[in-house]
Amino acid sequence: MSQTKKEKLLSLGMAAVLIAQFFSALADNAILVVAISIIKSQGMNGLVSLLQESFVVPFILFAPFLGQIADVFPKGRVMLIGNVLKLSGALLMMVGVNPLLAYGLIGVGAAMYSPAKYGILSQMFGAQSLVKANSMMEGSTIVAILTGVLLGGWLADHSLSKAFTGVIISYGLAAIANLFIPKLPAEKSLATFNPLVLVREFNSSITILFRNPDSRFSLIGTSMFWGSGTTLRLMLFAWVPAALLITDNQTPANLMGAVSIGIVIGAVAAGFFVSLDKVNRALLGGFLLGPVILSLVFVHSLTAATVLMIAIGLCGGFFVVPLNALLQERGHETIGAGNALAVQNFIENTAMLLFVGGYSLLASKQISASTTVLVFGSILFVAIVSLSVLRFKSIIFKRSYR
């Protein structure tokens, strides 16, 4: 692995990474709202659910290749190429290309961008600063998501051309910021780009990460969080009318915004209270996720629901940010941080499809929203407890082995 001079948290390089991430994530979320608006205006409401899948599938299909690319080229330049692909998708959508295809290309850019943007942190910062760097990245991302959804919705309601202009400017600003990211050396060299060889190497990378107790802990934990988060977003659209007797679409969206605010708070708290050598503290947030979600069964007011959503986000941010940092560090030490993040994207997005599939199965059987919440919260709590037991068993085994 290449050795690089470590940056300070408050540096031009880190500012460039955060600015690039903010504008890129803002545009990602704004263009989703624009795409939904186009599909609805064309009377194809049934395709709305497929938009998210067209974005997620590239993370799964191209994971064996994009992680390698993130490690064998300077990550700042990989981020730049990812933004160019996203910009290309937005331009194609603007000129009338099918939104599913255009948003799928944006998904390819995002799949390339993701392992590079997180992988570069493990090159820029030492283990002592990595959790704080991740909390800063997570904060930038969440603020961008909130801004992108609100701005995209407002612009799409007023003028699609203005919405596209805003998206294109955002991707352009992200690309400019990419140019100021330090040009760090590649983490490793690659002898071939043969797809079959890369797939075998990717499978080997999955095996290596799952054999390591720390990276296995991180992969399973973050997959649980993002799988449950995606399901919660869908579940709210059924729960809000049933529990709060509010039938608009804005209220569930606002509650998801409250979750995002909570994630920022949890991420900041993790930056102060959790370090890599004390990463097991993050389990506290994981333990509380299930019970807090179960509490939704007893909520019938918007105020209480908002408080609980913030609490869910806080627990999730406190749980997931240190685990992301742990995987970056262990990946940097073994298979390359970019490759490790590609494995993470593959596992997490597969988990999202499975979680959403399970929820869709319950919904298809017309099970009530409150029962669905009970099932979902209970499964998540049992899963986190099981993960914790496995985690502490591996620590005890490691100590006894020594």
C-alpha positions in Angstrom: 0.0 0.0 0.0 1.2 3.5 -0.8 2.0 5.8 2.1 0.9 9.4 1.8 1.3 12.5 4.0 -1.8 12.8 6.2 -3.9 15.9 5.9 -5.4 18.1 8.6 -9.1 17.9 9.1 -9.4 21.6 8.4 -7.5 21.8 5.1 -8.0 22.9 1.6 -8.0 19.3 0.5 -10.8 18.3 2.9 -12.8 21.4 2.0 -12.6 20.4 -1.7 -13.8 16.9 -0.9 -16.7 18.2 1.2 -17.7 20.8 -1.4 -17.6 18.3 -4.2 -19.7 15.8 -2.2 -22.2 18.5 -1.2 -23.0 19.7 -4.7 -22.8 16.2 -6.2 -25.3 14.8 -3.6 -27.5 17.8 -3.9 -27.8 17.3 -7.7 -28.3 13.5 -7.2 -31.4 14.2 -5.1 -32.7 17.1 -7.1 -32.6 15.2 -10.3 -34.5 12.3 -8.7 -37.4 14.7 -7.9 -37.2 16.1 -11.4 -37.3 12.6 -12.9 -40.4 11.7 -10.8 -42.0 14.9 -12.0 -41.3 14.0 -15.6 -42.7 10.5 -15.2 -45.9 11.7 -13.5 -46.4 14.4 -16.1 -46.3 11.6 -18.8 -48.9 9.6 -17.0 -46.5 6.7 -16.1 -46.8 6.7 -12.3 -46.1 3.0 -12.2 -42.5 3.6 -13.2 -41.8 5.8 -10.2 -40.8 2.8 -8.1 -38.4 1.7 -10.8 -36.4 4.9 -10.6 -34.6 4.0 -7.4 -33.9 0.5 -8.7 -32.4 1.9 -11.9 -30.0 3.9 -9.6 -29.2 1.1 -7.3 -28.6 -1.7 -9.8 -25.3 -0.2 -11.1 -23.9 -0.4 -7.6 -24.4 -4.1 -7.7 -23.6 -4.9 -11.3 -20.4 -2.8 -11.5 -19.1 -3.3 -8.0 -16.3 -5.7 -9.1 -14.9 -3.2 -11.5 -15.5 0.3 -10.0 -13.8 -0.6 -6.7 -10.7 -1.6 -8.6 -10.8 1.6 -10.6 -11.0 3.7 -7.4 -7.8 2.0 -6.2 -5.6 1.9 -9.3 -6.2 5.6 -10.2 -6.0 8.8 -8.1 -9.3 8.9 -6.3 -9.9 12.6 -6.9 -9.8 12.0 -10.6 -12.1 9.0 -10.3 -14.6 11.3 -8.5 -14.3 13.8 -11.3 -15.1 11.1 -13.9 -18.1 10.0 -11.8 -19.4 13.5 -11.7 -19.0 13.8 -15.5 -21.1 10.7 -15.9 -23.8 12.1 -13.6 -23.8 15.3 -15.6 -24.1 13.4 -18.8 -27.2 11.6 -17.4 -28.8 14.8 -16.4 -28.2 16.3 -19.9 -29.7 13.2 -21.6 -32.8 13.5 -19.4 -33.1 17.2 -20.3 -33.1 16.4 -24.0 -35.8 13.8 -23.6 -34.1 10.5 -23.1 -36.2 8.0 -21.0 -35.7 9.1 -17.3 -35.1 5.5 -16.3 -32.1 5.2 -18.7 -30.8 8.6 -17.9 -31.1 8.1 -14.1 -29.4 4.7 -14.5 -26.4 6.5 -16.1 -26.4 8.8 -13.1 -26.4 5.7 -10.9 -23.3 4.4 -12.8 -21.6 7.7 -12.0 -22.6 7.5 -8.4 -21.4 3.9 -8.1 -18.0 5.0 -9.4 -18.0 8.1 -7.2 -18.9 6.4 -3.9 -15.8 4.1 -3.3 -13.5 7.0 -4.3 -15.1 9.6 -2.1 -14.9 7.5 1.1 -11.8 5.7 0.1 -9.8 8.9 -0.2 -10.5 9.7 3.4 -8.4 6.7 4.6 -5.5 8.1 2.4 -5.9 11.6 3.6 -6.3 11.0 7.4 -4.9 8.7 10.0 -6.9 6.3 12.2 -7.3 8.9 14.9 -9.1 11.4 12.6 -11.0 9.0 10.4 -14.3 8.9 12.4 -14.4 12.7 12.5 -13.6 12.9 8.8 -16.5 10.5 8.1 -18.8 12.5 10.4 -18.0 15.7 8.4 -18.6 13.8 5.1 -21.9 12.4 6.4 -23.0 15.9 7.6 -22.2 17.3 4.2 -24.2 14.5 2.5 -27.3 14.9 4.7 -27.5 18.6 4.3 -27.1 18.1 0.5 -29.9 15.5 0.5 -32.3 17.9 2.3 -31.4 20.9 0.1 -31.6 18.8 -3.1 -35.0 17.3 -2.3 -36.5 20.7 -1.3 -34.8 22.7 -4.1 -35.6 20.0 -6.7 -39.2 19.9 -5.7 -39.6 23.7 -5.7 -37.9 24.1 -9.0 -39.7 21.2 -10.7 -43.1 22.7 -9.6 -42.1 26.1 -11.2 -40.0 25.2 -14.2 -38.4 22.0 -15.4 -35.8 24.0 -17.4 -34.8 25.9 -14.3 -34.6 22.6 -12.4 -32.3 21.1 -15.0 -30.2 24.3 -15.0 -29.8 24.0 -11.2 -28.8 20.4 -11.4 -26.3 21.0 -14.2 -24.7 23.9 -12.3 -24.5 21.8 -9.2 -22.7 18.9 -11.0 -20.4 21.5 -12.6 -19.5 23.0 -9.3 -18.8 19.5 -7.9 -16.5 18.8 -10.9 -14.6 22.1 -10.3 -14.2 21.2 -6.6 -12.8 17.8 -7.7 -9.9 19.6 -9.3 -8.8 20.9 -5.9 -8.7 17.5 -4.2 -5.1 16.5 -3.6 -3.8 14.2 -6.3 -2.8 11.3 -4.1 -1.0 8.2 -5.5 -3.0 5.1 -6.5 -3.3 2.6 -3.7 -2.2 -0.3 -5.8 -1.5 -1.4 -9.4 -3.6 -3.7 -11.5 -2.1 -6.1 -14.0 -5.3 -6.6 -16.1 -8.8 -5.3 -16.7 -10.1 -8.7 -17.8 -13.7 -8.8 -16.5 -13.6 -12.4 -15.5 -10.3 -11.9 -13.5 -11.8 -8.8 -11.8 -14.9 -10.7 -10.8 -12.8 -13.4 -9.3 -10.7 -10.8 -7.5 -13.9 -9.1 -6.3 -15.2 -12.4 -4.9 -11.8 -12.9 -3.2 -12.1 -9.4 -1.7 -15.5 -10.2 -0.3 -14.0 -13.4 1.3 -11.1 -11.4 2.8 -13.3 -8.8 4.3 -15.8 -11.3 5.8 -12.9 -13.3 7.3 -11.7 -10.1 9.1 -13.9 -9.6 12.3 -13.8 -5.8 12.1 -14.7 -5.5 8.4 -17.4 -8.2 8.7 -18.8 -6.3 11.7 -18.9 -3.1 9.6 -20.4 -4.7 6.5 -23.2 -6.4 8.3 -23.9 -3.4 10.5 -24.0 -0.7 7.7 -26.1 -3.0 5.5 -28.7 -3.4 8.3 -28.8 0.4 8.7 -29.2 1.3 5.0 -31.6 -1.6 4.3 -33.8 -0.5 7.2 -33.5 3.1 6.3 -34.7 2.5 2.7 -37.6 0.4 4.1 -38.5 3.0 6.6 -38.8 5.6 3.9 -41.4 3.5 2.1 -43.1 2.4 5.2 -43.8 6.0 6.3 -46.1 6.6 3.3 -48.3 3.8 4.6 -47.9 4.6 8.4 -48.6 8.3 8.3 -52.2 8.1 6.9 -52.9 5.2 9.3 -51.4 6.6 12.5 -51.6 10.4 12.0 -54.6 10.5 9.7 -52.7 12.8 7.3 -53.0 11.8 3.7 -50.6 14.2 1.8 -47.2 13.2 0.5 -45.4 16.1 2.1 -45.7 14.9 5.7 -43.8 11.6 5.1 -41.2 13.5 3.2 -40.8 16.0 6.1 -40.5 13.1 8.5 -37.7 11.7 6.5 -36.1 15.1 6.6 -36.3 14.8 10.4 -34.5 11.5 10.2 -31.8 13.2 8.1 -31.4 15.9 10.8 -31.0 13.2 13.4 -28.3 11.4 11.3 -26.3 14.6 11.3 -26.6 15.0 15.1 -25.6 11.3 15.5 -22.7 11.6 13.1 -21.4 14.7 15.0 -21.8 12.8 18.4 -19.9 9.8 17.0 -17.1 12.1 15.9 -16.7 13.2 19.6 -17.4 10.0 21.5 -16.3 7.1 19.2 -12.8 6.4 17.9 -11.6 3.3 16.0 -10.1 1.8 19.0 -13.4 2.2 20.8 -15.7 1.5 17.9 -17.9 -0.9 19.9 -19.4 2.2 21.5 -21.3 2.6 18.2 -23.4 -0.5 19.1 -25.3 1.7 21.6 -27.0 3.5 18.7 -27.7 0.2 17.0 -29.3 -1.3 20.1 -31.7 1.7 20.4 -32.8 1.7 16.7 -35.2 -1.2 17.0 -37.0 -0.1 20.2 -37.3 3.5 18.9 -38.9 2.3 15.7 -41.2 0.0 17.7 -42.3 3.1 19.7 -44.0 4.4 16.5 -46.9 2.0 17.2 -47.9 4.2 20.1 -47.6 7.5 18.3 -50.6 9.4 17.0 -49.4 13.0 16.8 -47.1 14.7 14.3 -45.0 16.3 17.0 -44.2 13.0 18.7 -43.6 11.4 15.3 -41.1 14.1 14.4 -39.2 13.7 17.7 -39.0 9.9 17.2 -37.8 10.4 13.6 -35.0 12.6 14.9 -34.2 10.0 17.5 -34.1 7.2 14.8 -31.7 9.3 12.8 -29.5 10.1 15.8 -29.2 6.4 16.7 -28.5 5.5 13.1 -25.8 8.2 12.6 -24.1 7.3 15.8 -24.1 3.6 14.7 -23.2 3.8 11.0 -20.5 6.5 10.8 -17.9 4.7 13.0 -18.6 1.5 11.1 -17.9 3.2 7.8 -14.6 4.5 9.2 -13.7 1.1 10.5 -14.2 -0.5 7.0 -12.2 2.2 5.3 -9.2 1.6 7.6 -9.3 -2.2 7.4 -9.9 -2.0 3.7 -6.9 0.4 3.3 -4.8 -2.1 5.2 -5.8 -5.1 3.1 -7.5 -4.9 -0.3 -7.6 -1.1 -0.8 -10.1 1.3 0.5 -11.8 1.8 -2.8 -12.2 -1.9 -3.4 -13.5 -2.3 0.2 -16.1 0.5 -0.4 -17.2 -1.2 -3.6 -17.8 -4.4 -1.7 -19.7 -2.4 0.9 -21.9 -0.8 -1.9 -22.5 -4.3 -3.3 -23.6 -5.7 0.1 -25.6 -2.7 1.2 -27.5 -2.3 -2.0 -28.3 -6.0 -2.1 -29.5 -5.7 1.5 -31.7 -2.7 0.4 -33.3 -4.8 -2.3 -34.0 -7.7 0.1 -35.4 -5.4 2.8 -37.6 -3.6 0.4 -38.7 -6.9 -1.1 -39.7 -8.1 2.3 -41.7 -5.0 3.0 -43.4 -5.2 -0.4 -44.4 -8.8 0.4 -46.0 -7.7 3.7 -47.7 -4.8 1.9 -49.0 -7.1 -0.8 -50.8 -9.2 1.8 -52.5 -6.0 3.1 -51.0 -6.3 6.6 -51.7 -3.2 8.7 -49.1 -0.4 9.0 -48.8 -0.9 12.8 -48.2 -4.6 12.4 -45.6 -3.9 9.8 -43.8 -1.5 12.1 -43.9 -4.2 14.9 -42.4 -6.8 12.6 -39.8 -4.5 11.1 -38.7 -3.1 14.5 -38.5 -6.5 16.1 -36.5 -8.0 13.3 -34.1 -5.1 13.3 -33.6 -5.3 17.1 -33.0 -9.1 17.0 -30.5 -8.6 14.1 -28.5 -5.9 16.0 -28.5 -8.0 19.2 -27.2 -11.0 17.1 -24.6 -8.9 15.5 -23.4 -7.7 18.9 -23.2 -11.2 20.2 -21.1 -12.2 17.2 -18.9 -9.1 17.7 -18.1 -9.8 21.3 -17.6 -13.5 20.6 -14.9 -12.6 18.0 -13.2 -10.3 20.5 -13.2 -12.9 23.2 -11.9 -15.5 20.8 -9.2 -13.2 19.6 -8.0 -12.5 23.1 -8.0 -16.1 24.1 -6.1 -17.0 20.9 -3.4 -14.5 21.9 
